[in-house]
Amino acid sequence: MEEYAVIGWPLGHTMSPAVHNASFAALGLACRLGAVPLPPDRFDTFMEALPRAGLRGVAVTIPYKERVLPRCASLDDVAAAVGAANTLLVEPGGAVRGFNTDGPAATEALRAAGAEVRGARVLVLGAGGAARAVCLQLLREGAAALAIANRTAARAARLAADLGRACGVEAEAMPLGGDRLAAAAAAADIVVNTTAVGMCPRVDETPLPASAIRRGAVVMDIVYNPVETRLLREARGRGARAVPGTEMLILQAAAQEGIWLGATADLDAMRRALTCALGRSP
Ligand code: NAP
């Protein structure tokens, strides 16, 4: 049996074991991914032991996506540019390689929903780790203009400056509210929520007033629990196209299996398992 793990803290919310184990089983692979809740004081010990722990790969979630970087012998270009990795591959000799599959999965989910990133004006809500990966990928794929709105406006400004250095594109940074946000939303072809606002259990919250959502826009929420967030419900009500975060979750997990196994994941098995796991989740 080839062993994999997902690490994070706290880890109660993770869908990774359900999704990956369903794909492994559907592909007939003798592989298993287990959840390893890792308190911060055990992180260093875990990473020091990783080269000899018998794990072939690790999925990394909050709060360790940045902390794993110095432990990696090499990084793919997305992880290096974003400064965060969500996937580790342990080579047979013990070297640990880091990857980031979040950004490419976000644009793939948009494309699957019929949204054209190239030439689009995009508004990204949030400036955390996921936003970094999503914004970089949007710019690499030719988004024409990018606005970043965040509760902590200074963090949005930092992200815009980092993107300017990485891609040579001037992104606009603004607070998550007020007239500038409304104007950016009115001009946006695509809106992506990368904040945690609207996530279970605070499902009545939304990061963007319904009145700001433009008819015909594409609105993707990377929050996936609940699948239909208030933002997506209101986007549909305003005549926008709503893209749930479940598809990005599936696609980033499928990319992880590509890295670990060189195999094409079973997307349908993953989707079915995610639906069941979310049904059991509080
Ligand atoms: P993070 O680095 O901790 O960033 C959190 C972001 O949410 C920051 O922009 C933060 O703003 C904002 N935020 C949190 N609470 C807020 C509130 N009450 N009001 C306004 N803004 C708030 O986390 P992350 O890794 O970027 O993840 C963010 C979300 O994306 C999580 O829900 C995660 O589950 C989801 N995610 C989904 C996928 C997927 O595949 N679908 C992949 C990765 C992440 P401040 O800077 O002001 O704190």
Residues whose N, C-alpha, C, O or C-beta is under 5 A from the ligand:
A	BS01	NAP	G126 A127 G128 G129 A130 A131 N150 R151 T152 R155 T194 T195 A196 V197 M199 I222 V223 Y224 G245 M248 L249 Q252
